[in-house]
Amino acid sequence: MKFDVLTLFPETFELVMKESIIGRAQEKGLVEVNAIDIRDYTKDKHRKVDDYPFGGGSGMVMMCQPVFDAFRAVTQGLDTKPRVIFMSPQGRVLTQKMAVELSKEEHLILLCGHYEGIDERIIEELVDEEISIGDYVLTGGELPAMVLIDCVSRLIPGVLSSEGSFSDESHFNGLLEYPQYTRPAEYEGRPVPEILLSGHHANIQKWRAEQSLERTRKKRPDLYEEYLKGK
Ligand SMILES: Nc1nonc1C(=O)NCc1ccc(Cl)cc1
C-alpha cells in the first residue's frame, strides 16, 4: 500500500510515520508513505501557496496551481489515477468499515489542507472523496491524514504482528472490545475476574462476548442498534 500525502508540512509526516508500527511496516515494504511538499511546486520566489478569497472574508485559501502541479508530479507515468482523498470536516466520517475498504487499495493520494480552505476547483477536478475523522475543526489535514494512514495500515496483512487477536479487535465485529487484564491477578486488592484465570476457553469466550455486548449496549447504543440490525 502506497500513500502519497500532499502537504505543506512534510517533515511532520516523516517524524510520525517512521516511528513504531508504521515505521516497521515501511521497513518491511508493506506500506510506503511519501510526503510531498506542495511548496516545492510553487512558481514564485516566495513559494506562495495561498491567497485572499474572492468575495472577501477572513483567512486565506490554498491556490490551485501548486496543488495541481504537485498532483501531476505524483501521478505522471501512472497508468491508472489513484484514489484522491481530501481530509476535511465536510467529508464522510471515517469508520472501521471504510478503513477496511481503503486497505484494499494499492495506492492512495491524501490531500492535506490548511488555512480557511482550498480552492473549490481542486476538489471538483482532483478529489474523489472527502473524508472526515470527526465532527470538530482542526488547523489542518495532517493529523487526519495520519489517523487514516494508521487505521488503514494496521489492516494490511503482515503489518500487525498479533494478527491472530485481530478478529476480536473492538469495532471489527461492530462491537466494543471486552475488558482486558494482565498480571498481577490481584493488584492492591483489586482482583481479575475469576473466569479469566479458569483456563476454560469456551467459557472465557462466552464471557467476553457477553461483556462486549453489554458494554456496547451501555457505551454506544448506536453501535448496538447497528449490530442488532446486522444479525
Ligand atoms: N475534522 C477533520 N477531519 O478531517 N479533516 C478535518 C479537519 O478539521 N481539517 C482541518 C482543515 C481541513 C482542510 C483545510 Cl483547507 C483546512 C483545515
The ligand as a MOL file (V3000), in Angstrom:
LIG
                    3D

  0  0  0     0  0            999 V3000
M  V30 BEGIN CTAB
M  V30 COUNTS 17 18 0 0 0
M  V30 BEGIN ATOM
M  V30 1 N -12.1890 17.0640 11.3540 0
M  V30 2 C -11.4680 16.7700 10.2370 0
M  V30 3 N -11.4710 15.5770 9.6150 0
M  V30 4 O -10.6730 15.6770 8.5370 0
M  V30 5 N -10.1200 16.8990 8.4470 0
M  V30 6 C -10.5910 17.5970 9.4890 0
M  V30 7 C -10.2430 18.9680 9.7780 0
M  V30 8 O -10.7360 19.5520 10.7240 0
M  V30 9 N -9.3610 19.5220 8.9230 0
M  V30 10 C -8.9430 20.8910 9.0900 0
M  V30 11 C -8.7660 21.5240 7.7600 0
M  V30 12 C -9.0760 20.8380 6.6090 0
M  V30 13 C -8.9390 21.4720 5.3670 0
M  V30 14 C -8.4950 22.7740 5.3330 0
M  V30 15 Cl -8.3300 23.5520 3.7960 0
M  V30 16 C -8.2010 23.4680 6.4930 0
M  V30 17 C -8.3290 22.8290 7.7130 0
M  V30 END ATOM
M  V30 BEGIN BOND
M  V30 1 1 1 2
M  V30 2 2 2 3
M  V30 3 1 2 6
M  V30 4 1 3 4
M  V30 5 1 4 5
M  V30 6 2 5 6
M  V30 7 1 6 7
M  V30 8 2 7 8
M  V30 9 1 7 9
M  V30 10 1 9 10
M  V30 11 1 10 11
M  V30 12 1 11 12
M  V30 13 2 11 17
M  V30 14 2 12 13
M  V30 15 1 13 14
M  V30 16 1 14 15
M  V30 17 2 14 16
M  V30 18 1 16 17
M  V30 END BOND
M  V30 END CTAB
M  END
